[in-house]
Amino acid sequence: MSLNDDLTAVQRCLDDLVRSVSRLEQRVGADGLEIRRVRTDADHLRESLALLRETAPEERSRPEMVLVPDAPYNSALWSDVDDEGLGARDRHAP
């Protein structure tokens, strides 16, 4: 799953939680300390998720693939380079 998918899934769960808390408030009444605490905690979670969405890094797309041909490279590309660890072609190692 991507980060956006995860954030969306959490948002759906929080929406379900808020709906459930609302139903619970109707059953037990909205005046009790406990239900107000649950409502406040659910609201804080929603605010925290909104902040997380704002600060979450943007998803990067996969880098474009570069095809490397199987044909041999032009040897002129390597005419003035040293062989790694061996030095220049026309000189001997010490």
C-alpha positions as CSV (number, residue, x, y, z in Angstrom):
1,M,0.0,0.0,0.0
2,S,1.1,3.5,-0.6
3,L,1.3,6.2,2.0
4,N,-1.8,7.9,0.6
5,D,-3.7,4.6,0.7
6,D,-2.7,4.1,4.4
7,L,-3.8,7.7,5.2
8,T,-7.1,7.2,3.5
9,A,-7.7,3.9,5.3
10,V,-7.0,5.6,8.7
11,Q,-9.4,8.4,7.7
12,R,-12.1,5.9,7.0
13,C,-11.6,4.3,10.3
14,L,-11.7,7.6,12.1
15,D,-14.9,8.5,10.3
16,D,-16.4,5.2,11.5
17,L,-15.2,6.0,15.0
18,V,-16.8,9.4,15.0
19,R,-20.1,7.9,13.8
20,S,-19.9,5.3,16.5
21,V,-19.2,7.9,19.2
22,S,-22.2,9.9,18.0
23,R,-24.5,6.8,18.3
24,L,-23.0,6.2,21.7
25,E,-23.7,9.8,22.8
26,Q,-27.3,9.3,21.8
27,R,-27.6,6.2,24.0
28,V,-25.7,7.3,27.1
29,G,-26.2,11.0,26.8
30,A,-23.7,13.7,25.9
31,D,-23.4,15.2,29.4
32,G,-21.2,12.7,31.0
33,L,-17.5,13.3,31.5
34,E,-16.5,10.0,30.0
35,I,-18.4,10.5,26.7
36,R,-17.1,14.0,26.4
37,R,-13.6,12.7,26.8
38,V,-14.1,10.1,24.1
39,R,-15.5,12.7,21.8
40,T,-12.6,15.0,22.5
41,D,-10.1,12.2,21.9
42,A,-11.8,11.3,18.6
43,D,-11.7,15.0,17.5
44,H,-8.0,15.2,18.5
45,L,-7.3,12.1,16.4
46,R,-9.0,13.7,13.4
47,E,-7.0,16.9,13.8
48,S,-3.7,14.9,14.2
49,L,-4.5,13.0,11.0
50,A,-5.2,16.2,9.1
51,L,-1.8,17.6,10.3
52,L,-0.1,14.3,9.2
53,R,-1.6,14.5,5.8
54,E,-0.3,18.1,5.4
55,T,3.2,17.2,6.4
56,A,3.4,13.8,4.8
57,P,6.0,13.6,2.0
58,E,4.7,13.4,-1.5
59,E,5.0,10.1,-3.0
60,R,7.6,9.9,-5.7
61,S,6.9,8.0,-8.9
62,R,9.2,5.3,-9.8
63,P,12.2,6.4,-11.8
64,E,11.9,6.0,-15.5
65,M,13.7,2.8,-16.7
66,V,16.7,3.4,-18.9
67,L,17.3,0.6,-21.4
68,V,21.0,-0.3,-21.9
69,P,21.7,-1.8,-25.3
70,D,23.5,-5.1,-25.5
71,A,25.6,-3.8,-28.4
72,P,29.3,-3.1,-27.5
73,Y,30.2,0.5,-26.7
74,N,32.3,2.5,-29.1
75,S,35.9,1.9,-28.1
76,A,36.7,5.6,-28.8
77,L,34.8,6.5,-25.6
78,W,37.6,4.8,-23.6
79,S,40.6,6.0,-25.5
80,D,42.1,8.3,-22.8
81,V,41.0,6.5,-19.6
82,D,43.1,4.6,-17.1
83,D,42.3,1.0,-16.2
84,E,41.2,1.1,-12.6
85,G,44.1,-0.1,-10.4
86,L,46.4,-0.7,-13.4
87,G,47.1,2.8,-14.6
88,A,47.4,3.9,-18.2
89,R,47.6,1.3,-21.0
90,D,51.0,2.4,-22.3
91,R,52.8,2.4,-19.0
92,H,53.7,-0.4,-16.7
93,A,52.8,-0.7,-13.0
94,P,55.6,0.1,-10.6
